[in-house]
Amino acid sequence: MMNKKYIVEVIERKTKEVIKHFEFDNYRKADRVEEGLLRQSNLEKFDVVMRCE
């Protein structure tokens, strides 16, 4: 059985450039980081994306 990796990225909307990249083996940790980033008011020009590989 392969381990899934959960990736959380902060992407600048204008340029589509990945600003920050996090990798987790645990969905709950990735979800907590994503939720925390989405609550930050200084990230209004960025998208926060979580995906699974």
N, CA, C and O atoms as CSV, one atom per row, in Angstrom:
chain,resi,resn,atom,element,x,y,z
A,1,MET,N,N,0.837,-1.186,0.000
A,1,MET,CA,C,0.000,0.000,0.000
A,1,MET,C,C,0.879,1.247,0.000
A,1,MET,O,O,1.779,1.386,0.829
A,2,MET,N,N,0.613,2.133,-0.921
A,2,MET,CA,C,1.409,3.359,-1.015
A,2,MET,C,C,0.891,4.404,-0.039
A,2,MET,O,O,-0.311,4.520,0.200
A,3,ASN,N,N,1.827,5.158,0.515
A,3,ASN,CA,C,1.435,6.256,1.397
A,3,ASN,C,C,1.035,7.457,0.562
A,3,ASN,O,O,1.717,7.823,-0.395
A,4,LYS,N,N,-0.076,8.062,0.939
A,4,LYS,CA,C,-0.517,9.269,0.253
A,4,LYS,C,C,0.226,10.462,0.819
A,4,LYS,O,O,0.553,10.499,2.005
A,5,LYS,N,N,0.488,11.424,-0.025
A,5,LYS,CA,C,1.070,12.694,0.407
A,5,LYS,C,C,0.038,13.777,0.175
A,5,LYS,O,O,-0.560,13.870,-0.897
A,6,TYR,N,N,-0.160,14.587,1.189
A,6,TYR,CA,C,-1.088,15.710,1.097
A,6,TYR,C,C,-0.254,16.971,0.969
A,6,TYR,O,O,0.580,17.261,1.827
A,7,ILE,N,N,-0.476,17.713,-0.093
A,7,ILE,CA,C,0.332,18.887,-0.403
A,7,ILE,C,C,-0.526,20.134,-0.264
A,7,ILE,O,O,-1.614,20.225,-0.831
A,8,VAL,N,N,-0.016,21.090,0.502
A,8,VAL,CA,C,-0.678,22.384,0.667
A,8,VAL,C,C,0.244,23.422,0.039
A,8,VAL,O,O,1.427,23.493,0.372
A,9,GLU,N,N,-0.302,24.225,-0.870
A,9,GLU,CA,C,0.498,25.246,-1.547
A,9,GLU,C,C,-0.181,26.603,-1.462
A,9,GLU,O,O,-1.406,26.714,-1.509
A,10,VAL,N,N,0.647,27.626,-1.336
A,10,VAL,CA,C,0.179,29.010,-1.413
A,10,VAL,C,C,0.614,29.514,-2.781
A,10,VAL,O,O,1.806,29.527,-3.091
A,11,ILE,N,N,-0.351,29.930,-3.603
A,11,ILE,CA,C,-0.088,30.318,-4.990
A,11,ILE,C,C,-0.522,31.759,-5.207
A,11,ILE,O,O,-1.638,32.140,-4.853
A,12,GLU,N,N,0.370,32.561,-5.794
A,12,GLU,CA,C,0.019,33.946,-6.119
A,12,GLU,C,C,-0.966,33.940,-7.283
A,12,GLU,O,O,-0.707,33.321,-8.315
A,13,ARG,N,N,-2.083,34.620,-7.123
A,13,ARG,CA,C,-3.138,34.604,-8.154
A,13,ARG,C,C,-2.679,35.199,-9.473
A,13,ARG,O,O,-2.978,34.661,-10.539
A,14,LYS,N,N,-1.958,36.301,-9.406
A,14,LYS,CA,C,-1.587,37.034,-10.624
A,14,LYS,C,C,-0.610,36.244,-11.499
A,14,LYS,O,O,-0.803,36.146,-12.710
A,15,THR,N,N,0.431,35.685,-10.894
A,15,THR,CA,C,1.481,35.013,-11.660
A,15,THR,C,C,1.374,33.488,-11.649
A,15,THR,O,O,2.080,32.815,-12.400
A,16,LYS,N,N,0.499,32.939,-10.805
A,16,LYS,CA,C,0.339,31.485,-10.627
A,16,LYS,C,C,1.613,30.834,-10.082
A,16,LYS,O,O,1.803,29.628,-10.239
A,17,GLU,N,N,2.477,31.611,-9.449
A,17,GLU,CA,C,3.724,31.102,-8.885
A,17,GLU,C,C,3.470,30.508,-7.498
A,17,GLU,O,O,2.745,31.087,-6.689
A,18,VAL,N,N,4.077,29.341,-7.233
A,18,VAL,CA,C,3.968,28.719,-5.912
A,18,VAL,C,C,4.907,29.459,-4.968
A,18,VAL,O,O,6.121,29.478,-5.170
A,19,ILE,N,N,4.329,30.069,-3.932
A,19,ILE,CA,C,5.102,30.849,-2.969
A,19,ILE,C,C,5.575,29.971,-1.818
A,19,ILE,O,O,6.709,30.096,-1.358
A,20,LYS,N,N,4.699,29.080,-1.357
A,20,LYS,CA,C,5.019,28.210,-0.227
A,20,LYS,C,C,4.472,26.821,-0.514
A,20,LYS,O,O,3.389,26.678,-1.081
A,21,HIS,N,N,5.228,25.794,-0.117
A,21,HIS,CA,C,4.876,24.404,-0.411
A,21,HIS,C,C,5.066,23.574,0.864
A,21,HIS,O,O,6.142,23.587,1.462
A,22,PHE,N,N,4.023,22.860,1.274
A,22,PHE,CA,C,4.092,21.990,2.448
A,22,PHE,C,C,3.676,20.587,2.033
A,22,PHE,O,O,2.756,20.429,1.230
A,23,GLU,N,N,4.349,19.550,2.577
A,23,GLU,CA,C,3.966,18.158,2.323
A,23,GLU,C,C,3.710,17.458,3.647
A,23,GLU,O,O,4.480,17.598,4.597
A,24,PHE,N,N,2.617,16.701,3.697
A,24,PHE,CA,C,2.244,15.974,4.905
A,24,PHE,C,C,1.835,14.556,4.542
A,24,PHE,O,O,1.322,14.313,3.449
A,25,ASP,N,N,2.062,13.615,5.459
A,25,ASP,CA,C,1.585,12.243,5.302
A,25,ASP,C,C,0.205,12.078,5.924
A,25,ASP,O,O,-0.475,11.079,5.686
A,26,ASN,N,N,-0.202,13.048,6.711
A,26,ASN,CA,C,-1.436,12.968,7.483
A,26,ASN,C,C,-2.427,14.018,6.995
A,26,ASN,O,O,-2.099,15.203,6.929
A,27,TYR,N,N,-3.643,13.582,6.653
A,27,TYR,CA,C,-4.660,14.509,6.144
A,27,TYR,C,C,-5.032,15.570,7.172
A,27,TYR,O,O,-5.211,16.735,6.817
A,28,ARG,N,N,-5.149,15.190,8.426
A,28,ARG,CA,C,-5.566,16.156,9.456
A,28,ARG,C,C,-4.570,17.300,9.605
A,28,ARG,O,O,-4.963,18.457,9.754
A,29,LYS,N,N,-3.283,16.974,9.565
A,29,LYS,CA,C,-2.265,18.032,9.659
A,29,LYS,C,C,-2.357,18.970,8.459
A,29,LYS,O,O,-2.305,20.191,8.609
A,30,ALA,N,N,-2.493,18.395,7.278
A,30,ALA,CA,C,-2.594,19.206,6.061
A,30,ALA,C,C,-3.837,20.084,6.106
A,30,ALA,O,O,-3.789,21.254,5.726
A,31,ASP,N,N,-4.947,19.522,6.569
A,31,ASP,CA,C,-6.193,20.275,6.651
A,31,ASP,C,C,-6.072,21.422,7.653
A,31,ASP,O,O,-6.563,22.522,7.401
A,32,ARG,N,N,-5.421,21.168,8.787
A,32,ARG,CA,C,-5.233,22.216,9.795
A,32,ARG,C,C,-4.379,23.360,9.265
A,32,ARG,O,O,-4.677,24.530,9.506
A,33,VAL,N,N,-3.317,23.020,8.543
A,33,VAL,CA,C,-2.450,24.049,7.958
A,33,VAL,C,C,-3.224,24.848,6.913
A,33,VAL,O,O,-3.135,26.075,6.878
A,34,GLU,N,N,-3.979,24.159,6.065
A,34,GLU,CA,C,-4.773,24.839,5.040
A,34,GLU,C,C,-5.787,25.792,5.681
A,34,GLU,O,O,-5.906,26.941,5.257
A,35,GLU,N,N,-6.508,25.329,6.687
A,35,GLU,CA,C,-7.503,26.174,7.362
A,35,GLU,C,C,-6.844,27.381,8.017
A,35,GLU,O,O,-7.377,28.488,7.955
A,36,GLY,N,N,-5.689,27.176,8.642
A,36,GLY,CA,C,-4.967,28.283,9.268
A,36,GLY,C,C,-4.537,29.322,8.250
A,36,GLY,O,O,-4.644,30.523,8.497
A,37,LEU,N,N,-4.049,28.862,7.104
A,37,LEU,CA,C,-3.632,29.793,6.055
A,37,LEU,C,C,-4.822,30.552,5.477
A,37,LEU,O,O,-4.713,31.741,5.175
A,38,LEU,N,N,-5.952,29.873,5.322
A,38,LEU,CA,C,-7.140,30.526,4.765
A,38,LEU,C,C,-7.680,31.612,5.691
A,38,LEU,O,O,-8.319,32.556,5.227
A,39,ARG,N,N,-7.433,31.491,6.983
A,39,ARG,CA,C,-7.913,32.489,7.952
A,39,ARG,C,C,-7.044,33.742,8.000
A,39,ARG,O,O,-7.474,34.766,8.530
A,40,GLN,N,N,-5.837,33.678,7.460
A,40,GLN,CA,C,-4.924,34.822,7.518
A,40,GLN,C,C,-5.374,35.908,6.547
A,40,GLN,O,O,-5.601,35.650,5.365
A,41,SER,N,N,-5.499,37.115,7.063
A,41,SER,CA,C,-5.992,38.225,6.239
A,41,SER,C,C,-4.933,38.754,5.269
A,41,SER,O,O,-5.281,39.402,4.282
A,42,ASN,N,N,-3.652,38.491,5.526
A,42,ASN,CA,C,-2.603,39.007,4.644
A,42,ASN,C,C,-2.407,38.148,3.386
A,42,ASN,O,O,-1.510,38.423,2.589
A,43,LEU,N,N,-3.218,37.136,3.206
A,43,LEU,CA,C,-3.094,36.268,2.027
A,43,LEU,C,C,-4.214,36.503,1.017
A,43,LEU,O,O,-4.575,35.595,0.269
A,44,GLU,N,N,-4.765,37.716,0.993
A,44,GLU,CA,C,-5.898,37.989,0.099
A,44,GLU,C,C,-5.524,37.953,-1.385
A,44,GLU,O,O,-6.404,37.779,-2.228
A,45,LYS,N,N,-4.247,38.112,-1.723
A,45,LYS,CA,C,-3.817,38.078,-3.130
A,45,LYS,C,C,-3.312,36.692,-3.534
A,45,LYS,O,O,-2.725,36.522,-4.603
A,46,PHE,N,N,-3.549,35.708,-2.668
A,46,PHE,CA,C,-3.036,34.361,-2.887
A,46,PHE,C,C,-4.157,33.335,-2.776
A,46,PHE,O,O,-5.176,33.577,-2.129
A,47,ASP,N,N,-3.955,32.190,-3.413
A,47,ASP,CA,C,-4.854,31.048,-3.274
A,47,ASP,C,C,-4.142,29.994,-2.434
A,47,ASP,O,O,-2.932,29.804,-2.560
A,48,VAL,N,N,-4.889,29.316,-1.589
A,48,VAL,CA,C,-4.357,28.206,-0.802
A,48,VAL,C,C,-5.018,26.940,-1.329
A,48,VAL,O,O,-6.244,26.830,-1.351
A,49,VAL,N,N,-4.193,25.983,-1.756
A,49,VAL,CA,C,-4.695,24.782,-2.412
A,49,VAL,C,C,-4.158,23.546,-1.696
A,49,VAL,O,O,-2.977,23.479,-1.357
A,50,MET,N,N,-5.040,22.564,-1.470
A,50,MET,CA,C,-4.588,21.280,-0.940
A,50,MET,C,C,-4.896,20.216,-1.977
A,50,MET,O,O,-5.982,20.191,-2.557
A,51,ARG,N,N,-3.920,19.331,-2.205
A,51,ARG,CA,C,-4.126,18.235,-3.151
A,51,ARG,C,C,-3.469,16.972,-2.608
A,51,ARG,O,O,-2.642,17.027,-1.697
A,52,CYS,N,N,-3.841,15.859,-3.168
A,52,CYS,CA,C,-3.339,14.565,-2.716
A,52,CYS,C,C,-2.594,13.884,-3.861
A,52,CYS,O,O,-3.048,13.887,-5.005
A,53,GLU,N,N,-1.457,13.307,-3.535
A,53,GLU,CA,C,-0.690,12.540,-4.539
A,53,GLU,C,C,-0.468,11.133,-4.050
A,53,GLU,O,O,0.153,10.328,-4.744
